[in-house]
């Protein structure tokens, strides 16, 4: 048994001609789904969200608005 700590990154990509409200609303939904303390089980592994996810701002790349959501976790590996 050992414990791994990492960061999962979710990148939301929306058309830039629609504004930011829709993509930021979706980022908040992702953030609320992975609340601090949430425990997920996959097989024999237990994944624990160790911090409240962070919405890391917005960027425009080409014709897309990109909003990253950063989720820090730890997992016990058997």
C-alpha positions, 0 to 999 in steps of 0.5 A: 500500500502507498499513497499518491498525490496529484492534480487532475485538470479539466479544461472546458472549451467553449466558442468565444463568440458566446461570452463567458457566462455559460463556460463559467457556470459549467466550471462551477458545476465541475467544481461543486461535483468534486467538493473537498472531502469527496471520496470516489472508489475505483476497484480497490483504490480510494480517491479523495479530493483533498482541496476545493477545486480551483477555477484557474481563470479564462484564456482565449485561444483561437475561437475558443474560451478555455477555462481550466478546473484544477482538482487536487486528490490523493489515492491509496494504491493497494 
